[in-house]
Amino acid sequence: MKPGAWIRPHSSWHGSACCAVASLSALTLIILEQPIAKRMTALVERHRWGAVPLTSAFRRPWDSTVVLVLLDYSLYVWHVLTHQVPA
């Protein structure tokens, strides 16, 4: 029997199971990831690391565009890497 085969996709149990998984995921984000992310962003801001402080030294009008493209590209690379199957 396949995992989850005992729950029909359109049953009320399926909806409850989805809500339970979503709730656990939200709690994990709040309890574990949010404090770490806040500390890391404070550290980066305090030391002026990252793309925004680097481009602000040049004061060109297209700095915001460059930063936005770099952010978009880094999110694209992250997305592609999450779909890679380990060898």
Secondary structure by P-SEA (a helix, b strand, c coil): cccccccccccaaaaaaaaaaaaaaaaaaacccaaaaaaaaaaaaaacccaaaaaaaacccaaaaaaaaaaaaaaaaaaaaaacccc
